[in-house]
Amino acid sequence: MMDAIPQALQQLIAAFGRLPGIGRKTATRLAFHILKNTKEESEELAQAI
């Protein structure tokens, strides 16, 4: 399955997966949630981080 996911998205999933308590499944859900966000919502999250 990971072969079908672009490299940048795989990197985001891996980054989320390094957070405490976040497994691969949750990391994938978070990454896809961010993809569904508007550009403004994603930029707001990036600024908060």
MMTF fields as JSON, N, C-alpha, C and O atoms, coordinates in Angstrom:
{
  "mmtfVersion": "1.0.0",
  "mmtfProducer": "UNKNOWN",
  "numBonds": 195,
  "numAtoms": 196,
  "numGroups": 49,
  "numChains": 1,
  "numModels": 1,
  "chainsPerModel": [1],
  "groupsPerChain": [49],
  "chainIdList": ["A"],
  "bondAtomList": [4, 2, 8, 6, 12, 10, 16, 14, 20, 18, 24, 22, 28, 26, 32, 30, 36, 34, 40, 38, 44, 42, 48, 46, 52, 50, 56, 54, 60, 58, 64, 62, 68, 66, 72, 70, 76, 74, 80, 78, 84, 82, 88, 86, 92, 90, 96, 94, 100, 98, 104, 102, 108, 106, 112, 110, 116, 114, 120, 118, 124, 122, 128, 126, 132, 130, 136, 134, 140, 138, 144, 142, 148, 146, 152, 150, 156, 154, 160, 158, 164, 162, 168, 166, 172, 170, 176, 174, 180, 178, 184, 182, 188, 186, 192, 190],
  "bondOrderList": [1, 1, 1, 1, 1, 1, 1, 1, 1, 1, 1, 1, 1, 1, 1, 1, 1, 1, 1, 1, 1, 1, 1, 1, 1, 1, 1, 1, 1, 1, 1, 1, 1, 1, 1, 1, 1, 1, 1, 1, 1, 1, 1, 1, 1, 1, 1, 1],
  "groupList": [{"groupName": "MET", "atomNameList": ["N", "CA", "C", "O"], "elementList": ["N", "C", "C", "O"], "formalChargeList": [0, 0, 0, 0], "bondAtomList": [1, 0, 2, 1, 3, 2], "bondOrderList": [1, 1, 2], "singleLetterCode": "M", "chemCompType": "L-PEPTIDE LINKING"}, {"groupName": "ASP", "atomNameList": ["N", "CA", "C", "O"], "elementList": ["N", "C", "C", "O"], "formalChargeList": [0, 0, 0, 0], "bondAtomList": [1, 0, 2, 1, 3, 2], "bondOrderList": [1, 1, 2], "singleLetterCode": "D", "chemCompType": "L-PEPTIDE LINKING"}, {"groupName": "ALA", "atomNameList": ["N", "CA", "C", "O"], "elementList": ["N", "C", "C", "O"], "formalChargeList": [0, 0, 0, 0], "bondAtomList": [1, 0, 2, 1, 3, 2], "bondOrderList": [1, 1, 2], "singleLetterCode": "A", "chemCompType": "L-PEPTIDE LINKING"}, {"groupName": "ILE", "atomNameList": ["N", "CA", "C", "O"], "elementList": ["N", "C", "C", "O"], "formalChargeList": [0, 0, 0, 0], "bondAtomList": [1, 0, 2, 1, 3, 2], "bondOrderList": [1, 1, 2], "singleLetterCode": "I", "chemCompType": "L-PEPTIDE LINKING"}, {"groupName": "PRO", "atomNameList": ["N", "CA", "C", "O"], "elementList": ["N", "C", "C", "O"], "formalChargeList": [0, 0, 0, 0], "bondAtomList": [1, 0, 2, 1, 3, 2], "bondOrderList": [1, 1, 2], "singleLetterCode": "P", "chemCompType": "L-PEPTIDE LINKING"}, {"groupName": "GLN", "atomNameList": ["N", "CA", "C", "O"], "elementList": ["N", "C", "C", "O"], "formalChargeList": [0, 0, 0, 0], "bondAtomList": [1, 0, 2, 1, 3, 2], "bondOrderList": [1, 1, 2], "singleLetterCode": "Q", "chemCompType": "L-PEPTIDE LINKING"}, {"groupName": "LEU", "atomNameList": ["N", "CA", "C", "O"], "elementList": ["N", "C", "C", "O"], "formalChargeList": [0, 0, 0, 0], "bondAtomList": [1, 0, 2, 1, 3, 2], "bondOrderList": [1, 1, 2], "singleLetterCode": "L", "chemCompType": "L-PEPTIDE LINKING"}, {"groupName": "PHE", "atomNameList": ["N", "CA", "C", "O"], "elementList": ["N", "C", "C", "O"], "formalChargeList": [0, 0, 0, 0], "bondAtomList": [1, 0, 2, 1, 3, 2], "bondOrderList": [1, 1, 2], "singleLetterCode": "F", "chemCompType": "L-PEPTIDE LINKING"}, {"groupName": "GLY", "atomNameList": ["N", "CA", "C", "O"], "elementList": ["N", "C", "C", "O"], "formalChargeList": [0, 0, 0, 0], "bondAtomList": [1, 0, 2, 1, 3, 2], "bondOrderList": [1, 1, 2], "singleLetterCode": "G", "chemCompType": "PEPTIDE LINKING"}, {"groupName": "ARG", "atomNameList": ["N", "CA", "C", "O"], "elementList": ["N", "C", "C", "O"], "formalChargeList": [0, 0, 0, 0], "bondAtomList": [1, 0, 2, 1, 3, 2], "bondOrderList": [1, 1, 2], "singleLetterCode": "R", "chemCompType": "L-PEPTIDE LINKING"}, {"groupName": "LYS", "atomNameList": ["N", "CA", "C", "O"], "elementList": ["N", "C", "C", "O"], "formalChargeList": [0, 0, 0, 0], "bondAtomList": [1, 0, 2, 1, 3, 2], "bondOrderList": [1, 1, 2], "singleLetterCode": "K", "chemCompType": "L-PEPTIDE LINKING"}, {"groupName": "THR", "atomNameList": ["N", "CA", "C", "O"], "elementList": ["N", "C", "C", "O"], "formalChargeList": [0, 0, 0, 0], "bondAtomList": [1, 0, 2, 1, 3, 2], "bondOrderList": [1, 1, 2], "singleLetterCode": "T", "chemCompType": "L-PEPTIDE LINKING"}, {"groupName": "HIS", "atomNameList": ["N", "CA", "C", "O"], "elementList": ["N", "C", "C", "O"], "formalChargeList": [0, 0, 0, 0], "bondAtomList": [1, 0, 2, 1, 3, 2], "bondOrderList": [1, 1, 2], "singleLetterCode": "H", "chemCompType": "L-PEPTIDE LINKING"}, {"groupName": "ASN", "atomNameList": ["N", "CA", "C", "O"], "elementList": ["N", "C", "C", "O"], "formalChargeList": [0, 0, 0, 0], "bondAtomList": [1, 0, 2, 1, 3, 2], "bondOrderList": [1, 1, 2], "singleLetterCode": "N", "chemCompType": "L-PEPTIDE LINKING"}, {"groupName": "GLU", "atomNameList": ["N", "CA", "C", "O"], "elementList": ["N", "C", "C", "O"], "formalChargeList": [0, 0, 0, 0], "bondAtomList": [1, 0, 2, 1, 3, 2], "bondOrderList": [1, 1, 2], "singleLetterCode": "E", "chemCompType": "L-PEPTIDE LINKING"}, {"groupName": "SER", "atomNameList": ["N", "CA", "C", "O"], "elementList": ["N", "C", "C", "O"], "formalChargeList": [0, 0, 0, 0], "bondAtomList": [1, 0, 2, 1, 3, 2], "bondOrderList": [1, 1, 2], "singleLetterCode": "S", "chemCompType": "L-PEPTIDE LINKING"}],
  "groupTypeList": [0, 0, 1, 2, 3, 4, 5, 2, 6, 5, 5, 6, 3, 2, 2, 7, 8, 9, 6, 4, 8, 3, 8, 9, 10, 11, 2, 11, 9, 6, 2, 7, 12, 3, 6, 10, 13, 11, 10, 14, 14, 15, 14, 14, 6, 2, 5, 2, 3],
  "groupIdList": [1, 2, 3, 4, 5, 6, 7, 8, 9, 10, 11, 12, 13, 14, 15, 16, 17, 18, 19, 20, 21, 22, 23, 24, 25, 26, 27, 28, 29, 30, 31, 32, 33, 34, 35, 36, 37, 38, 39, 40, 41, 42, 43, 44, 45, 46, 47, 48, 49],
  "secStructList": [7, 4, 4, 4, 1, 7, 2, 2, 2, 2, 2, 2, 2, 2, 2, 2, 2, 6, 1, 6, 6, 7, 7, 2, 2, 2, 2, 2, 2, 2, 2, 2, 2, 2, 2, 2, 1, 7, 2, 2, 2, 2, 2, 2, 2, 2, 2, 2, 7],
  "xCoordList": [0.819, 0.0, 0.862, 0.531, 1.951, 2.773, 3.386, 3.753, 3.51, 4.055, 3.133, 3.591, 1.841, 0.872, 0.795, 0.145, 1.447, 1.402, 2.633, 3.752, 2.448, 3.591, 4.607, 4.253, 5.868, 6.962, 6.723, 6.967, 6.253, 6.027, 4.991, 5.14, 3.952, 2.918, 3.458, 3.117, 4.287, 4.925, 5.789, 5.832, 6.471, 7.309, 6.456, 6.836, 5.308, 4.405, 3.871, 3.811, 3.489, 3.007, 4.098, 3.827, 5.316, 6.439, 6.671, 6.951, 6.556, 6.755, 5.683, 5.997, 4.429, 3.363, 3.599, 3.349, 4.073, 4.309, 5.389, 5.439, 6.247, 7.284, 6.768, 7.468, 5.562, 4.98, 4.568, 4.143, 4.692, 4.313, 2.833, 1.97, 2.563, 1.184, 0.532, -0.643, 1.263, 0.706, 1.308, 2.508, 0.463, 0.91, 0.754, 0.302, 1.131, 1.097, -0.329, -0.528, -1.305, -2.688, -3.195, -3.793, -2.958, -3.381, -2.597, -3.162, -1.313, -0.486, -1.021, -1.056, -1.433, -1.992, -3.303, -3.544, -4.152, -5.425, -5.181, -5.846, -4.228, -3.917, -3.42, -3.838, -2.54, -1.986, -3.084, -3.124, -3.964, -5.042, -6.05, -6.652, -6.234, -7.101, -6.537, -7.276, -5.24, -4.604, -4.757, -4.953, -4.668, -4.853, -6.25, -6.427, -7.233, -8.612, -8.876, -9.838, -8.018, -8.187, -8.038, -7.451, -8.582, -8.326, -6.876, -6.223, -6.391, -5.021, -4.85, -3.825, -5.842, -5.773, -5.683, -4.903, -6.479, -6.444, -5.084, -4.545, -4.54, -3.229, -2.135, -1.229, -2.216, -1.231, -1.344, -0.332, -2.565, -2.775, -2.134, -1.495, -2.305, -1.686, -0.165, 0.517, 0.356, 1.811, 2.356, 3.418, 1.656, 2.099, 2.053, 2.925, 1.054, 0.933, 2.077, 2.547, 2.513, 3.624, 4.902, 5.971],
  "yCoordList": [-1.193, 0.0, 1.256, 2.225, 1.258, 2.458, 2.848, 4.008, 1.904, 2.228, 3.178, 3.939, 3.139, 3.981, 5.381, 6.262, 5.591, 6.884, 7.698, 7.192, 8.953, 9.789, 9.925, 9.857, 10.116, 10.194, 11.273, 11.037, 12.442, 13.531, 13.129, 13.447, 12.435, 11.987, 10.885, 10.837, 10.011, 8.986, 9.63, 9.15, 10.715, 11.415, 12.047, 12.025, 12.611, 13.19, 12.105, 12.306, 10.972, 9.85, 9.396, 9.147, 9.29, 8.877, 9.889, 9.506, 11.18, 12.221, 12.129, 12.212, 11.958, 11.788, 10.527, 10.517, 9.475, 8.207, 8.273, 7.418, 9.274, 9.435, 10.118, 10.158, 10.648, 11.274, 10.189, 9.106, 10.475, 9.47, 9.101, 9.972, 7.821, 7.341, 7.31, 6.961, 7.665, 7.676, 6.52, 6.494, 5.573, 4.449, 4.772, 5.857, 3.829, 4.048, 4.326, 5.179, 3.612, 3.791, 5.196, 5.858, 5.645, 6.987, 8.04, 9.051, 7.815, 8.754, 8.912, 10.017, 7.809, 7.854, 8.623, 9.425, 8.386, 9.12, 10.619, 11.421, 10.993, 12.412, 13.043, 14.143, 12.356, 12.885, 13.089, 14.124, 12.115, 12.255, 13.326, 13.982, 13.503, 14.577, 15.93, 16.803, 16.098, 17.356, 17.591, 18.727, 16.533, 16.677, 17.185, 17.914, 16.8, 17.221, 18.658, 19.283, 19.179, 20.547, 21.55, 21.258, 22.733, 23.817, 24.26, 23.934, 24.991, 25.506, 26.365, 26.283, 27.178, 28.059, 27.261, 27.602, 26.203, 25.369, 24.692, 24.61, 24.213, 23.563, 24.555, 24.226, 25.771, 26.8, 27.211, 27.464, 27.278, 27.606, 26.543, 26.872, 25.289, 24.205, 24.306, 24.154, 24.56, 24.687, 25.831, 25.695, 26.942, 28.079, 27.739, 28.159, 26.993, 26.612, 25.696, 25.758, 24.86, 23.95, 24.747, 24.185],
  "zCoordList": [0.0, 0.0, 0.0, -0.682, 0.743, 0.85, -0.487, -0.671, -1.438, -2.751, -3.507, -4.359, -3.204, -3.893, -3.287, -3.849, -2.157, -1.468, -1.848, -1.762, -2.269, -2.645, -1.504, -0.327, -1.879, -0.914, 0.143, 1.326, -0.261, 0.699, 1.746, 2.926, 1.317, 2.247, 3.156, 4.338, 2.621, 3.445, 4.533, 5.665, 4.182, 5.159, 6.254, 7.424, 5.883, 6.871, 7.804, 9.017, 7.252, 8.064, 9.027, 10.201, 8.539, 9.388, 10.505, 11.641, 10.191, 11.203, 12.284, 13.472, 11.891, 12.881, 13.704, 14.91, 13.067, 13.743, 14.811, 15.695, 14.74, 15.759, 17.022, 18.034, 16.972, 18.158, 19.149, 18.745, 20.444, 21.448, 21.337, 21.227, 21.367, 21.351, 19.983, 19.875, 18.934, 17.583, 16.796, 16.523, 16.438, 15.618, 14.144, 13.778, 13.31, 11.86, 11.354, 10.489, 11.891, 11.435, 11.766, 10.917, 12.988, 13.389, 12.62, 12.201, 12.432, 11.674, 10.252, 9.712, 9.659, 8.307, 8.296, 7.393, 9.289, 9.378, 9.509, 8.854, 10.356, 10.545, 9.249, 8.888, 8.562, 7.314, 6.27, 5.604, 6.127, 5.148, 5.573, 4.723, 6.871, 7.354, 6.932, 6.477, 7.083, 6.692, 5.189, 4.756, 4.401, 2.954, 2.608, 1.632, 3.407, 3.152, 3.597, 3.152, 4.479, 4.969, 3.835, 2.792, 4.065, 3.128, 3.289, 4.28, 2.325, 2.394, 3.643, 4.32, 3.946, 5.108, 6.409, 7.298, 6.516, 7.723, 7.88, 8.984, 6.775, 6.826, 7.194, 7.959, 6.652, 6.985, 8.449, 9.102, 8.965, 10.375, 11.27, 12.269, 10.914, 11.67, 11.606, 12.619, 10.421, 10.258, 11.103, 11.712, 11.15, 11.967, 13.451, 14.211, 13.861, 15.269, 15.69, 16.826, 14.783, 15.081, 15.126, 15.362]
}
